[in-house]
Amino acid sequence: MKRRSKGGAVINKPIGRRKKAKSDDNLNVMLRMCLEKVCELQHELNKADECEEDAQAAGYAACAMEALSFLAREGLPQDHPMVTALTEKLAGGADAAPADDHDQGQA
């Protein structure tokens, strides 16, 4: 803040400790608000990841059930080697299938 001395010269009033403390408090409040927002957004991202994994698992289960239903409609009994092998493979989940099944035989 500027003020004039008796002689008319402008004197810059130094920032007091209270103003600096208040400025620091405001900065801390802003940083805290930013941190809370970051945490909130991270929580939302985590929930989205969980939902995506649930959707993938549901899709995998639906696909597995449809494949087995198709074989049953085509007349293959549950004890047929193809049905039992597919059931074991599907029951193991997506992790049981090799990642490069479609690339086998290619160099």
C-alpha positions in Angstrom: 0.0 0.0 0.0 1.3 3.4 -0.9 1.1 6.5 1.3 2.7 9.9 1.2 5.2 11.2 3.7 4.9 14.7 5.1 7.3 15.9 2.4 5.0 14.5 -0.3 7.2 11.5 -1.2 5.5 8.2 -1.8 6.3 5.5 0.8 5.7 1.8 0.0 4.3 0.2 3.0 5.9 -3.3 3.5 3.7 -6.3 3.5 2.9 -7.2 7.1 3.2 -10.6 8.6 -0.6 -10.8 8.8 -1.0 -10.3 5.1 1.7 -12.9 4.3 0.1 -15.3 6.7 -3.3 -14.7 5.1 -1.7 -15.2 1.7 -0.1 -18.5 2.8 -3.5 -19.6 4.3 -5.2 -18.8 1.0 -2.6 -20.8 -0.9 -3.0 -23.7 1.5 -6.7 -23.7 1.0 -6.4 -23.6 -2.7 -3.8 -26.5 -2.6 -6.1 -28.5 -0.4 -9.1 -27.9 -2.8 -6.9 -29.1 -5.7 -5.8 -32.2 -3.8 -9.4 -33.0 -2.9 -10.4 -32.6 -6.6 -7.5 -34.9 -7.7 -8.6 -37.5 -5.2 -12.2 -37.3 -6.3 -11.2 -37.7 -10.0 -8.9 -40.6 -9.1 -11.8 -42.3 -7.3 -14.0 -41.9 -10.3 -11.3 -43.4 -12.6 -11.0 -46.4 -10.2 -14.7 -46.9 -10.3 -14.7 -46.7 -14.1 -12.0 -49.4 -14.3 -13.9 -51.7 -12.0 -17.1 -51.3 -14.1 -15.1 -52.0 -17.2 -13.7 -55.2 -15.7 -17.2 -56.2 -14.6 -18.5 -55.6 -18.1 -15.7 -57.7 -19.6 -16.4 -60.5 -17.3 -20.1 -60.4 -18.0 -19.4 -60.3 -21.8 -17.0 -63.3 -21.5 -19.6 -65.3 -19.5 -22.3 -64.5 -22.0 -20.1 -65.6 -24.9 -19.1 -68.8 -23.1 -22.7 -69.7 -22.3 -23.8 -69.0 -25.9 -21.0 -71.2 -27.3 -22.0 -74.1 -25.1 -25.7 -73.5 -25.9 -24.9 -73.6 -29.6 -23.1 -76.9 -29.3 -26.1 -78.4 -27.3 -28.6 -77.1 -29.9 -26.4 -78.8 -32.6 -26.9 -82.1 -30.8 -23.5 -82.5 -29.0 -24.0 -84.1 -25.6 -22.3 -82.6 -22.6 -19.9 -85.5 -22.3 -18.6 -85.0 -25.9 -14.9 -84.4 -25.9 -15.3 -81.1 -27.8 -17.9 -79.8 -25.3 -15.9 -80.9 -22.2 -12.6 -79.4 -23.6 -14.4 -76.1 -24.4 -16.1 -76.1 -21.0 -12.7 -76.6 -19.3 -11.1 -73.9 -21.4 -14.0 -71.4 -20.8 -14.2 -72.2 -17.1 -10.6 -71.2 -16.8 -11.5 -67.7 -17.9 -9.9 -65.4 -20.4 -6.5 -65.8 -18.7 -6.5 -69.5 -19.5 -6.4 -68.9 -23.3 -3.0 -68.1 -24.8 -2.7 -64.5 -25.8 -1.3 -65.4 -29.2 -3.7 -68.1 -30.3 -4.5 -66.3 -33.5 -0.8 -65.8 -34.3 0.2 -69.5 -34.0 1.8 -70.9 -37.1 3.0 -67.5 -38.2 6.6 -66.5 -38.1 
